[in-house]
Amino acid sequence: MKEIFSIALLSFLLSYLNANEGPLMYPEPAEGWDEGDCQSLQIQSPINIPAVGDESVVIDNGSHAKIGSLAYTKIYTGEVKYDFGHKWTTNELNIGHLEIQLNQTIYKYKVHSIHFHLYSEHRLASKQYPMEMHIVHKNTNKKDKENENLVIGVFFDYKNNIENKFLNDMNLSTEKSIKGASITNLINKDEEFYYYKGSLTTVPCTENVNWIVFKNSKDMSYNQFKRFKSWIEKSDMKYYGNGYGNARGPKRLSGRKIYLENYKG
């Protein structure tokens, strides 16, 4: 009987965690959040991406966003550190670039840094994932301030409880150097992704970001999630107010369209 009760309790707890209930985002304003673009009601990020069929989601053929080429190398150097509650690699990673066509114009971006949010900042049809990785890119044309940043968002989910080699190689929850972590297998330009125009999700919330959010999540184990969660809970969250985690809450669309590329139905 005790064994049955324990299994039922474990099942309930996992369901609770998967539902992501509770105070999972930091409140605003805290220091810096009450000024500049952070108070804009225009094109702030993150957002809740509605389900296919909503009038704000446009199934596109690549005319708004099409990834042309990806050239990423492994991360052999770079310290893992915290920066205002994020899990960061060293800035200016210099591990590769991508070319992307946005509204018929080709842009080239270099990888700048990688960081993680617990729980996910973006949501798909109101679903919040256990973790979201952001790969921050900088425009090689430094004069183009309107398109200065491109950020790729990748969701992670522990529903299948599969250990993710990349996350282990990144040494999440430790302060060890990265040795051979590769984002190549995580990013496939032919996968379904959402494109929209938005902002940085941290101060100063500048509205100059081209967002690419991949639709399908990547696997992680529950133990990997738990280790990172413990790390986040021990960090200084004052930068995010007094809330739990380091995920900014979703902002209004304000009439924006979200383009679903490589749609497979």
C-alpha positions in Angstrom: 0.0 0.0 0.0 2.8 2.4 0.9 4.5 1.6 -2.4 1.3 2.4 -4.3 0.9 5.7 -2.4 4.5 6.6 -3.1 4.1 6.1 -6.8 0.9 8.1 -6.8 2.6 10.9 -4.9 5.5 10.9 -7.3 3.1 11.0 -10.3 1.3 13.9 -8.7 4.5 15.9 -8.0 5.7 15.3 -11.6 2.4 16.5 -13.0 2.5 19.5 -10.7 6.0 20.4 -12.0 5.0 19.8 -15.6 2.1 22.2 -15.1 4.6 24.8 -13.9 2.3 26.2 -11.3 3.4 28.8 -8.8 5.4 32.0 -9.0 7.7 31.1 -11.8 8.5 34.6 -13.1 10.1 37.6 -11.5 7.9 40.7 -10.9 8.4 44.1 -12.3 9.5 46.7 -11.7 12.8 46.0 -9.9 16.0 48.0 -10.5 16.1 49.2 -14.1 12.8 47.7 -15.1 10.8 50.9 -14.6 12.6 52.9 -17.3 13.3 53.0 -21.0 12.0 50.4 -23.4 11.2 48.1 -20.5 8.0 50.1 -20.0 7.1 50.0 -23.7 3.8 48.5 -24.8 5.0 48.1 -28.3 7.2 45.1 -29.2 8.4 43.7 -25.9 9.5 40.1 -25.3 8.9 37.4 -24.4 5.4 36.6 -25.7 2.9 33.8 -25.5 2.8 32.4 -29.0 -0.8 31.4 -29.8 -1.8 28.1 -31.4 -1.9 27.6 -35.1 -5.3 29.0 -36.3 -5.1 32.2 -34.2 -5.2 35.3 -36.4 -1.9 36.5 -35.1 0.0 33.4 -36.4 0.8 33.4 -40.1 1.9 30.2 -41.8 4.6 31.5 -44.1 6.7 30.2 -47.0 10.0 31.8 -45.9 9.2 35.3 -47.3 9.6 36.7 -43.8 12.3 34.5 -42.3 14.5 31.9 -43.9 17.7 30.6 -42.4 20.2 30.3 -45.3 23.3 28.8 -43.6 24.6 27.8 -40.2 28.3 27.5 -39.4 28.7 26.7 -35.7 31.8 25.1 -34.1 32.2 23.4 -30.7 32.7 25.5 -27.5 36.1 24.6 -26.3 36.9 27.7 -24.4 34.7 29.9 -22.3 33.9 29.9 -18.6 30.5 29.2 -17.3 29.3 31.9 -14.9 26.3 33.6 -13.4 25.3 37.1 -14.6 22.3 38.5 -12.8 20.9 35.0 -12.3 21.5 33.8 -15.8 23.7 30.8 -16.7 26.1 32.3 -19.2 29.0 31.3 -21.3 31.7 33.9 -21.8 30.6 36.8 -24.0 32.0 37.0 -27.5 32.1 33.3 -27.9 33.2 33.5 -31.6 31.9 30.0 -32.3 30.2 30.7 -35.6 27.6 32.6 -37.5 24.4 32.3 -39.5 22.9 33.9 -42.5 19.3 34.7 -42.6 16.9 36.3 -45.0 14.4 38.6 -43.3 11.8 40.3 -45.5 13.9 39.7 -48.6 17.1 41.1 -47.1 20.0 38.9 -46.2 21.7 39.5 -42.8 24.8 37.9 -41.3 25.0 37.4 -37.5 27.8 36.1 -35.3 27.2 34.1 -32.1 27.8 36.3 -29.1 26.7 34.3 -26.0 24.5 31.5 -24.7 22.3 31.6 -21.6 19.4 29.7 -20.0 16.1 30.7 -18.4 14.2 28.7 -15.8 11.4 28.3 -16.6 10.9 29.2 -20.3 10.3 32.8 -21.1 8.3 32.2 -24.3 5.2 30.0 -24.1 3.5 28.0 -26.8 -0.3 28.2 -26.6 0.2 29.1 -22.9 2.5 26.1 -22.2 5.6 27.1 -20.3 8.5 24.7 -20.6 11.0 23.7 -17.9 13.9 25.6 -19.5 14.7 27.8 -22.5 18.1 28.4 -24.0 18.9 31.7 -25.8 21.7 31.8 -28.4 22.4 35.5 -28.8 23.8 36.7 -32.1 25.1 40.2 -33.1 24.7 41.7 -36.6 28.0 41.9 -38.4 26.8 45.3 -39.8 27.3 47.4 -36.6 25.6 50.4 -38.2 22.3 48.5 -38.4 21.0 49.3 -34.9 17.4 48.3 -35.8 18.5 44.7 -36.4 21.4 44.6 -34.0 20.3 41.4 -32.3 19.1 38.0 -33.3 18.2 35.5 -30.6 17.4 31.8 -31.1 15.1 30.3 -28.5 15.2 26.5 -27.8 12.9 24.8 -25.3 13.9 21.9 -23.1 11.5 19.4 -21.6 12.1 16.5 -19.2 8.8 14.6 -20.1 10.8 11.8 -21.7 13.5 11.9 -19.0 16.4 11.6 -21.5 19.8 12.9 -20.5 21.0 15.7 -22.8 24.7 15.5 -23.7 24.9 19.1 -24.6 23.6 20.3 -21.3 26.1 18.0 -19.5 28.9 19.4 -21.7 27.9 22.9 -20.7 28.4 22.0 -17.0 25.1 23.5 -15.9 25.0 24.0 -12.1 28.7 24.1 -11.8 31.4 26.7 -12.5 33.6 24.6 -14.7 35.0 25.3 -18.1 33.1 24.1 -21.2 34.8 21.3 -23.0 33.5 20.5 -26.5 29.9 21.5 -26.1 28.2 21.7 -29.5 25.0 23.4 -30.4 25.1 22.0 -33.9 22.7 19.1 -33.2 20.3 21.4 -31.4 19.7 23.7 -34.4 18.3 22.5 -37.6 17.3 25.3 -40.0 14.7 23.1 -41.7 12.7 22.5 -38.4 9.6 24.5 -37.7 10.2 27.8 -36.0 8.4 31.0 -35.2 9.8 34.4 -36.2 8.7 37.7 -34.8 10.1 41.1 -34.0 10.7 41.9 -30.3 13.1 43.0 -27.6 15.7 41.9 -25.2 14.1 40.2 -22.2 16.5 41.9 -19.7 17.3 45.5 -19.0 17.4 47.7 -21.1 14.8 45.7 -23.0 15.9 47.3 -26.3 13.4 46.7 -29.1 15.9 45.6 -31.8 15.7 41.8 -31.7 14.8 39.4 -34.5 13.4 36.4 -32.6 13.5 32.8 -33.8 11.8 30.3 -31.5 11.9 26.7 -32.4 8.6 24.9 -32.1 9.7 21.5 -30.9 11.4 21.1 -27.6 14.7 19.2 -26.9 15.0 16.4 -24.4 16.6 16.8 -20.9 16.4 14.6 -17.9 14.6 15.5 -14.7 17.9 15.3 -12.8 19.4 17.8 -15.2 16.5 20.1 -14.6 16.6 19.6 -10.8 20.4 20.4 -10.7 19.9 23.6 -12.6 16.8 24.6 -10.6 18.8 24.2 -7.4 21.6 26.4 -8.9 19.1 29.1 -9.9 17.4 29.1 -6.4 20.8 29.8 -4.8 21.6 32.7 -7.0 21.0 36.4 -6.3 17.6 37.2 -7.8 17.4 40.8 -6.8 18.0 41.8 -10.4 14.6 40.2 -11.1 12.8 41.6 -8.1 11.7 39.1 -5.4 10.2 36.5 -7.7 11.2 32.9 -8.4 13.5 32.0 -11.3 14.9 34.2 -14.0 12.1 34.2 -16.6 10.4 37.4 -17.6 6.7 37.1 -18.0 5.0 37.3 -21.4 4.1 40.7 -22.9 1.2 41.8 -25.1 1.4 41.3 -28.8 0.2 44.8 -29.6 -0.9 43.7 -33.1 2.3 41.9 -34.0 2.2 39.0 -36.4 4.1 35.8 -35.7 5.4 33.9 -38.7 5.5 30.1 -38.6 8.2 28.8 -41.0 8.9 25.3 -42.4 5.3 24.3 -41.3 4.8 20.6 -41.5 1.2 20.5 -40.2 
